[in-house]
Amino acid sequence: MSINATLFGEFLVFFIVLSIPIFAVICYKIGKRKSTMPGVLAFVGGCLALFPLFALIFIAVLALKKDLPKNSVYAH
């Protein structure tokens, strides 16, 4: 049985390209509650999706951050 390195590389690139919008949307949804600039957090999360471990760490840190106050102008 031979292992096709090209097919593995294509799968890896496909997985990373597919994960960029997924991580960006997750960061945006969490960022709406945690920050006044959810778009920036979505961009950073999308960029970090090139290295999925860093993106998961970023999401974990973002999730552990305190929420904005309910009476804040920026809270949606």
A tleap script that builds the chain and sets N, CA, C and O, in Angstrom:
source leaprc.protein.ff14SB
mol = sequence {
  NMET SER ILE ASN ALA THR LEU PHE GLY GLU
  PHE LEU VAL PHE PHE ILE VAL LEU SER ILE
  PRO ILE PHE ALA VAL ILE CYS TYR LYS ILE
  GLY LYS ARG LYS SER THR MET PRO GLY VAL
  LEU ALA PHE VAL GLY GLY CYS LEU ALA LEU
  PHE PRO LEU PHE ALA LEU ILE PHE ILE ALA
  VAL LEU ALA LEU LYS LYS ASP LEU PRO LYS
  ASN SER VAL TYR ALA CHIE
}
set mol.1.N position { 0.841 -1.173 0.000 }
set mol.1.CA position { 0.000 0.000 0.000 }
set mol.1.C position { 0.887 1.237 0.000 }
set mol.1.O position { 1.744 1.393 0.869 }
set mol.2.N position { 0.685 2.095 -0.952 }
set mol.2.CA position { 1.480 3.319 -1.017 }
set mol.2.C position { 0.652 4.490 -0.492 }
set mol.2.O position { -0.572 4.524 -0.621 }
set mol.3.N position { 1.352 5.434 0.096 }
set mol.3.CA position { 0.714 6.624 0.631 }
set mol.3.C position { 0.998 7.766 -0.336 }
set mol.3.O position { 2.153 8.058 -0.647 }
set mol.4.N position { -0.050 8.399 -0.801 }
set mol.4.CA position { 0.089 9.484 -1.750 }
set mol.4.C position { 0.227 10.796 -0.968 }
set mol.4.O position { -0.743 11.291 -0.394 }
set mol.5.N position { 1.445 11.353 -0.953 }
set mol.5.CA position { 1.708 12.571 -0.195 }
set mol.5.C position { 0.977 13.765 -0.795 }
set mol.5.O position { 0.577 14.674 -0.068 }
set mol.6.N position { 0.799 13.773 -2.101 }
set mol.6.CA position { 0.102 14.883 -2.739 }
set mol.6.C position { -1.357 14.922 -2.303 }
set mol.6.O position { -1.894 15.992 -2.017 }
set mol.7.N position { -1.988 13.778 -2.254 }
set mol.7.CA position { -3.381 13.718 -1.814 }
set mol.7.C position { -3.508 14.158 -0.363 }
set mol.7.O position { -4.454 14.859 -0.005 }
set mol.8.N position { -2.557 13.747 0.475 }
set mol.8.CA position { -2.577 14.162 1.879 }
set mol.8.C position { -2.416 15.677 1.987 }
set mol.8.O position { -3.120 16.310 2.774 }
set mol.9.N position { -1.514 16.266 1.224 }
set mol.9.CA position { -1.311 17.707 1.237 }
set mol.9.C position { -2.532 18.464 0.764 }
set mol.9.O position { -2.881 19.498 1.332 }
set mol.10.N position { -3.190 17.959 -0.277 }
set mol.10.CA position { -4.402 18.599 -0.771 }
set mol.10.C position { -5.515 18.532 0.278 }
set mol.10.O position { -6.260 19.495 0.463 }
set mol.11.N position { -5.622 17.404 0.953 }
set mol.11.CA position { -6.619 17.278 2.014 }
set mol.11.C position { -6.329 18.261 3.138 }
set mol.11.O position { -7.246 18.882 3.676 }
set mol.12.N position { -5.049 18.406 3.496 }
set mol.12.CA position { -4.670 19.308 4.570 }
set mol.12.C position { -4.981 20.762 4.206 }
set mol.12.O position { -5.503 21.508 5.034 }
set mol.13.N position { -4.669 21.159 2.995 }
set mol.13.CA position { -4.961 22.528 2.542 }
set mol.13.C position { -6.472 22.751 2.482 }
set mol.13.O position { -6.957 23.810 2.880 }
set mol.14.N position { -7.220 21.761 1.986 }
set mol.14.CA position { -8.681 21.873 1.933 }
set mol.14.C position { -9.254 22.048 3.338 }
set mol.14.O position { -10.145 22.872 3.543 }
set mol.15.N position { -8.758 21.289 4.291 }
set mol.15.CA position { -9.234 21.378 5.666 }
set mol.15.C position { -8.949 22.758 6.255 }
set mol.15.O position { -9.805 23.335 6.926 }
set mol.16.N position { -7.764 23.281 6.011 }
set mol.16.CA position { -7.399 24.585 6.560 }
set mol.16.C position { -8.220 25.694 5.913 }
set mol.16.O position { -8.703 26.593 6.601 }
set mol.17.N position { -8.381 25.633 4.592 }
set mol.17.CA position { -9.174 26.662 3.901 }
set mol.17.C position { -10.637 26.596 4.339 }
set mol.17.O position { -11.294 27.630 4.455 }
set mol.18.N position { -11.145 25.409 4.579 }
set mol.18.CA position { -12.523 25.258 5.048 }
set mol.18.C position { -12.679 25.755 6.479 }
set mol.18.O position { -13.743 26.255 6.843 }
set mol.19.N position { -11.638 25.627 7.296 }
set mol.19.CA position { -11.751 26.012 8.701 }
set mol.19.C position { -11.657 27.523 8.916 }
set mol.19.O position { -12.077 28.013 9.964 }
set mol.20.N position { -11.115 28.274 7.948 }
set mol.20.CA position { -10.964 29.724 8.127 }
set mol.20.C position { -12.307 30.410 8.372 }
set mol.20.O position { -12.434 31.122 9.368 }
set mol.21.N position { -13.320 30.232 7.513 }
set mol.21.CA position { -14.592 30.911 7.811 }
set mol.21.C position { -15.302 30.353 9.041 }
set mol.21.O position { -16.030 31.078 9.719 }
set mol.22.N position { -15.099 29.093 9.327 }
set mol.22.CA position { -15.737 28.504 10.507 }
set mol.22.C position { -15.196 29.149 11.776 }
set mol.22.O position { -15.965 29.554 12.648 }
set mol.23.N position { -13.859 29.246 11.879 }
set mol.23.CA position { -13.262 29.882 13.054 }
set mol.23.C position { -13.605 31.357 13.115 }
set mol.23.O position { -13.810 31.895 14.203 }
set mol.24.N position { -13.674 32.027 11.968 }
set mol.24.CA position { -14.001 33.450 11.951 }
set mol.24.C position { -15.420 33.686 12.470 }
set mol.24.O position { -15.647 34.613 13.248 }
set mol.25.N position { -16.365 32.865 12.050 }
set mol.25.CA position { -17.749 33.013 12.516 }
set mol.25.C position { -17.857 32.729 14.008 }
set mol.25.O position { -18.565 33.435 14.726 }
set mol.26.N position { -17.168 31.713 14.470 }
set mol.26.CA position { -17.196 31.398 15.904 }
set mol.26.C position { -16.620 32.548 16.711 }
set mol.26.O position { -17.185 32.935 17.735 }
set mol.27.N position { -15.497 33.099 16.257 }
set mol.27.CA position { -14.883 34.233 16.962 }
set mol.27.C position { -15.783 35.457 16.926 }
set mol.27.O position { -15.851 36.201 17.904 }
set mol.28.N position { -16.472 35.676 15.817 }
set mol.28.CA position { -17.384 36.825 15.728 }
set mol.28.C position { -18.545 36.670 16.703 }
set mol.28.O position { -18.905 37.617 17.401 }
set mol.29.N position { -19.132 35.469 16.752 }
set mol.29.CA position { -20.274 35.243 17.658 }
set mol.29.C position { -19.873 35.446 19.115 }
set mol.29.O position { -20.600 36.075 19.884 }
set mol.30.N position { -18.712 34.909 19.490 }
set mol.30.CA position { -18.250 35.085 20.872 }
set mol.30.C position { -17.835 36.529 21.105 }
set mol.30.O position { -18.080 37.089 22.173 }
set mol.31.N position { -17.202 37.131 20.097 }
set mol.31.CA position { -16.711 38.496 20.237 }
set mol.31.C position { -17.800 39.530 20.396 }
set mol.31.O position { -17.560 40.584 20.985 }
set mol.32.N position { -19.005 39.261 19.882 }
set mol.32.CA position { -20.119 40.206 20.054 }
set mol.32.C position { -20.459 40.392 21.526 }
set mol.32.O position { -20.856 41.481 21.941 }
set mol.33.N position { -20.306 39.342 22.310 }
set mol.33.CA position { -20.616 39.439 23.738 }
set mol.33.C position { -19.440 39.929 24.555 }
set mol.33.O position { -19.627 40.492 25.634 }
set mol.34.N position { -18.220 39.723 24.052 }
set mol.34.CA position { -17.044 39.956 24.877 }
set mol.34.C position { -16.281 41.233 24.557 }
set mol.34.O position { -15.476 41.678 25.375 }
set mol.35.N position { -16.507 41.836 23.399 }
set mol.35.CA position { -15.680 42.955 22.976 }
set mol.35.C position { -16.513 43.995 22.246 }
set mol.35.O position { -17.641 43.737 21.826 }
set mol.36.N position { -15.923 45.181 22.107 }
set mol.36.CA position { -16.577 46.233 21.345 }
set mol.36.C position { -16.211 46.162 19.865 }
set mol.36.O position { -16.788 46.886 19.053 }
set mol.37.N position { -15.254 45.294 19.501 }
set mol.37.CA position { -14.815 45.152 18.109 }
set mol.37.C position { -14.847 43.688 17.670 }
set mol.37.O position { -13.791 43.071 17.525 }
set mol.38.N position { -16.033 43.121 17.458 }
set mol.38.CA position { -16.092 41.703 17.087 }
set mol.38.C position { -15.527 41.424 15.697 }
set mol.38.O position { -15.078 40.310 15.428 }
set mol.39.N position { -15.542 42.414 14.815 }
set mol.39.CA position { -14.990 42.218 13.477 }
set mol.39.C position { -13.486 41.975 13.505 }
set mol.39.O position { -12.965 41.147 12.757 }
set mol.40.N position { -12.804 42.699 14.369 }
set mol.40.CA position { -11.360 42.506 14.503 }
set mol.40.C position { -11.069 41.123 15.067 }
set mol.40.O position { -10.139 40.449 14.623 }
set mol.41.N position { -11.859 40.704 16.039 }
set mol.41.CA position { -11.671 39.372 16.614 }
set mol.41.C position { -11.945 38.290 15.581 }
set mol.41.O position { -11.259 37.269 15.563 }
set mol.42.N position { -12.931 38.494 14.724 }
set mol.42.CA position { -13.214 37.528 13.662 }
set mol.42.C position { -12.063 37.457 12.676 }
set mol.42.O position { -11.707 36.372 12.217 }
set mol.43.N position { -11.473 38.609 12.341 }
set mol.43.CA position { -10.329 38.624 11.429 }
set mol.43.C position { -9.128 37.896 12.032 }
set mol.43.O position { -8.471 37.104 11.357 }
set mol.44.N position { -8.850 38.168 13.295 }
set mol.44.CA position { -7.726 37.502 13.966 }
set mol.44.C position { -7.988 36.001 14.067 }
set mol.44.O position { -7.083 35.198 13.841 }
set mol.45.N position { -9.216 35.618 14.404 }
set mol.45.CA position { -9.554 34.190 14.467 }
set mol.45.C position { -9.431 33.517 13.114 }
set mol.45.O position { -8.987 32.372 13.029 }
set mol.46.N position { -9.820 34.216 12.050 }
set mol.46.CA position { -9.671 33.659 10.710 }
set mol.46.C position { -8.217 33.507 10.314 }
set mol.46.O position { -7.839 32.515 9.691 }
set mol.47.N position { -7.394 34.493 10.675 }
set mol.47.CA position { -5.962 34.381 10.372 }
set mol.47.C position { -5.313 33.255 11.169 }
set mol.47.O position { -4.466 32.527 10.652 }
set mol.48.N position { -5.708 33.119 12.414 }
set mol.48.CA position { -5.138 32.051 13.236 }
set mol.48.C position { -5.621 30.675 12.809 }
set mol.48.O position { -5.050 29.671 13.233 }
set mol.49.N position { -6.648 30.601 11.990 }
set mol.49.CA position { -7.144 29.315 11.512 }
set mol.49.C position { -6.133 28.640 10.596 }
set mol.49.O position { -6.247 27.444 10.327 }
set mol.50.N position { -5.149 29.387 10.115 }
set mol.50.CA position { -4.076 28.758 9.344 }
set mol.50.C position { -3.289 27.784 10.216 }
set mol.50.O position { -2.688 26.831 9.719 }
set mol.51.N position { -3.301 28.037 11.524 }
set mol.51.CA position { -2.703 27.145 12.510 }
set mol.51.C position { -3.811 26.774 13.493 }
set mol.51.O position { -4.003 27.475 14.486 }
set mol.52.N position { -4.538 25.700 13.244 }
set mol.52.CA position { -5.753 25.404 14.022 }
set mol.52.C position { -5.555 25.346 15.537 }
set mol.52.O position { -6.469 25.685 16.289 }
set mol.53.N position { -4.396 24.929 15.986 }
set mol.53.CA position { -4.166 24.882 17.431 }
set mol.53.C position { -4.191 26.288 18.022 }
set mol.53.O position { -4.759 26.503 19.093 }
set mol.54.N position { -3.576 27.249 17.325 }
set mol.54.CA position { -3.593 28.628 17.799 }
set mol.54.C position { -5.010 29.192 17.782 }
set mol.54.O position { -5.386 29.952 18.673 }
set mol.55.N position { -5.788 28.827 16.782 }
set mol.55.CA position { -7.164 29.304 16.699 }
set mol.55.C position { -8.000 28.751 17.853 }
set mol.55.O position { -8.825 29.466 18.422 }
set mol.56.N position { -7.793 27.506 18.189 }
set mol.56.CA position { -8.531 26.923 19.320 }
set mol.56.C position { -8.130 27.577 20.636 }
set mol.56.O position { -8.980 27.810 21.496 }
set mol.57.N position { -6.849 27.875 20.798 }
set mol.57.CA position { -6.400 28.571 22.011 }
set mol.57.C position { -7.004 29.973 22.064 }
set mol.57.O position { -7.422 30.428 23.128 }
set mol.58.N position { -7.052 30.662 20.917 }
set mol.58.CA position { -7.639 31.997 20.855 }
set mol.58.C position { -9.115 31.968 21.235 }
set mol.58.O position { -9.581 32.833 21.976 }
set mol.59.N position { -9.844 30.990 20.740 }
set mol.59.CA position { -11.262 30.862 21.077 }
set mol.59.C position { -11.440 30.570 22.563 }
set mol.59.O position { -12.359 31.094 23.192 }
set mol.60.N position { -10.562 29.733 23.130 }
set mol.60.CA position { -10.662 29.422 24.555 }
set mol.60.C position { -10.404 30.664 25.405 }
set mol.60.O position { -11.120 30.911 26.376 }
set mol.61.N position { -9.392 31.442 25.047 }
set mol.61.CA position { -9.104 32.667 25.795 }
set mol.61.C position { -10.251 33.663 25.649 }
set mol.61.O position { -10.629 34.335 26.609 }
set mol.62.N position { -10.795 33.748 24.447 }
set mol.62.CA position { -11.915 34.654 24.206 }
set mol.62.C position { -13.151 34.226 24.990 }
set mol.62.O position { -13.878 35.071 25.514 }
set mol.63.N position { -13.389 32.941 25.072 }
set mol.63.CA position { -14.560 32.447 25.804 }
set mol.63.C position { -14.426 32.688 27.309 }
set mol.63.O position { -15.426 32.859 28.005 }
set mol.64.N position { -13.193 32.700 27.803 }
set mol.64.CA position { -12.985 32.905 29.237 }
set mol.64.C position { -12.994 34.378 29.636 }
set mol.64.O position { -13.016 34.693 30.826 }
set mol.65.N position { -12.976 35.268 28.674 }
set mol.65.CA position { -13.017 36.702 28.951 }
set mol.65.C position { -14.397 37.085 29.484 }
set mol.65.O position { -15.401 36.464 29.133 }
set mol.66.N position { -14.437 38.098 30.323 }
set mol.66.CA position { -15.711 38.534 30.896 }
set mol.66.C position { -16.587 39.182 29.828 }
set mol.66.O position { -16.090 39.834 28.909 }
set mol.67.N position { -17.898 38.992 29.963 }
set mol.67.CA position { -18.860 39.606 29.053 }
set mol.67.C position { -18.925 41.114 29.291 }
set mol.67.O position { -18.583 41.610 30.365 }
set mol.68.N position { -19.371 41.822 28.263 }
set mol.68.CA position { -19.640 43.252 28.411 }
set mol.68.C position { -20.866 43.427 29.299 }
set mol.68.O position { -21.734 42.555 29.340 }
set mol.69.N position { -20.939 44.545 30.007 }
set mol.69.CA position { -22.145 44.783 30.809 }
set mol.69.C position { -23.389 44.873 29.924 }
set mol.69.O position { -23.306 45.310 28.776 }
set mol.70.N position { -24.523 44.468 30.448 }
set mol.70.CA position { -25.765 44.460 29.688 }
set mol.70.C position { -26.199 45.870 29.297 }
set mol.70.O position { -26.780 46.060 28.228 }
set mol.71.N position { -25.928 46.861 30.146 }
set mol.71.CA position { -26.382 48.219 29.852 }
set mol.71.C position { -25.394 48.999 29.002 }
set mol.71.O position { -25.560 50.202 28.798 }
set mol.72.N position { -24.367 48.323 28.505 }
set mol.72.CA position { -23.379 48.974 27.652 }
set mol.72.C position { -23.974 49.295 26.289 }
set mol.72.O position { -24.862 48.590 25.811 }
set mol.73.N position { -23.487 50.350 25.670 }
set mol.73.CA position { -23.941 50.737 24.337 }
set mol.73.C position { -23.509 49.690 23.321 }
set mol.73.O position { -24.197 49.469 22.325 }
set mol.74.N position { -22.363 49.039 23.571 }
set mol.74.CA position { -21.811 48.097 22.617 }
set mol.74.C position { -22.398 46.701 22.720 }
set mol.74.O position { -22.234 45.904 21.796 }
set mol.75.N position { -23.077 46.379 23.815 }
set mol.75.CA position { -23.664 45.046 23.982 }
set mol.75.C position { -24.843 44.899 23.025 }
set mol.75.O position { -25.717 45.765 22.978 }
set mol.76.N position { -24.871 43.829 22.277 }
set mol.76.CA position { -25.953 43.587 21.298 }
set mol.76.C position { -26.901 42.540 21.813 }
set mol.76.O position { -27.872 42.200 21.137 }
savepdb mol mol.pdb
quit
